[in-house]
Amino acid sequence: MVKPVTVYGSETWAMIEMGVKRLSTVDREILRRVERPVGERGIWGVRTDQVQRELYKDVDTVEDIKMKRQEWTGNVVRMDHGRAVKKVSESKLEIEEGEDLR
């Protein structure tokens, strides 16, 4: 239930490096809170990130967002030309000579 709430609307997010790191941190924190410590041969410890990812294959939020963005792009490409989203995606930015974009 947490993942759908976390990635809601992510198709339109600007994915910067800091955001990717934060999402990875959220993934790890959720796994740590859900996963109980394990005991092998009487020794208790916490599973590594790699082991947790193998157990919970549907955890990588960043990959899910990338797939959702690709799906969204496909939807926009197929939209009618009258739709606002389609108009914006096909528009070109006009820059006057000498204008600074910073």
C-alpha positions in Angstrom: 0.0 0.0 0.0 2.9 2.4 0.6 4.4 2.3 -2.9 1.3 3.5 -4.8 1.1 6.5 -2.5 4.8 7.2 -2.8 4.8 7.2 -6.6 1.5 8.9 -7.3 1.9 11.4 -10.1 5.5 10.5 -10.6 5.1 10.4 -14.4 5.6 14.2 -14.5 8.3 14.5 -11.8 11.7 15.9 -12.7 14.1 13.1 -11.6 17.1 14.8 -10.2 19.9 12.9 -8.4 18.8 14.0 -5.0 15.3 12.7 -5.6 16.6 9.4 -6.8 18.7 9.0 -3.6 15.7 9.9 -1.4 13.5 7.4 -3.1 16.1 4.7 -2.7 16.4 5.6 1.0 12.6 5.3 1.4 12.7 1.8 -0.2 15.4 0.7 2.3 13.6 2.2 5.3 10.3 0.5 4.3 12.0 -2.8 4.0 13.8 -2.5 7.3 10.5 -1.7 9.1 8.6 -4.5 7.4 11.3 -7.1 7.5 12.0 -8.8 10.8 15.6 -9.8 11.9 16.5 -13.3 10.8 18.2 -16.1 12.8 20.5 -18.6 11.3 22.2 -21.2 13.5 21.1 -19.2 16.6 22.7 -15.9 15.4 20.3 -13.0 14.8 21.0 -10.3 12.3 19.4 -8.0 9.7 19.2 -9.0 6.1 21.4 -7.1 3.6 19.8 -4.7 1.0 20.6 -7.3 -1.7 18.9 -10.1 0.1 15.9 -8.0 0.8 15.6 -7.0 -2.9 15.8 -10.6 -3.9 13.0 -11.5 -1.4 10.8 -8.4 -2.4 11.3 -8.1 -6.1 8.8 -5.3 -6.5 10.7 -2.8 -4.4 12.7 -0.6 -6.7 10.7 2.6 -6.7 13.0 4.4 -9.1 12.7 1.7 -11.7 8.9 1.8 -11.3 8.9 5.5 -11.9 11.0 5.1 -15.0 8.5 2.6 -16.4 5.5 4.8 -15.5 7.2 7.7 -17.3 7.6 5.6 -20.4 4.0 4.6 -20.3 2.9 8.2 -19.8 5.1 9.3 -22.8 3.3 6.6 -24.9 -0.1 7.9 -23.8 0.9 11.5 -24.7 2.1 10.4 -28.2 -1.3 8.7 -28.9 -3.4 11.7 -27.6 -5.5 13.8 -30.0 -3.8 17.0 -31.1 -6.4 19.1 -29.4 -5.5 18.0 -25.9 -3.6 20.5 -23.8 -1.0 18.0 -22.7 -0.3 17.1 -26.3 0.0 20.8 -27.3 2.4 21.5 -24.5 4.6 18.5 -25.3 4.8 19.4 -29.0 5.4 23.1 -28.4 8.7 24.7 -29.0 10.3 27.2 -26.6 11.0 30.5 -28.3 14.1 32.4 -27.0 14.8 35.9 -28.0 18.3 36.7 -29.0 20.5 37.7 -26.0 18.0 36.3 -23.4 19.6 34.5 -20.5 17.8 31.3 -19.5 19.3 31.1 -16.0 
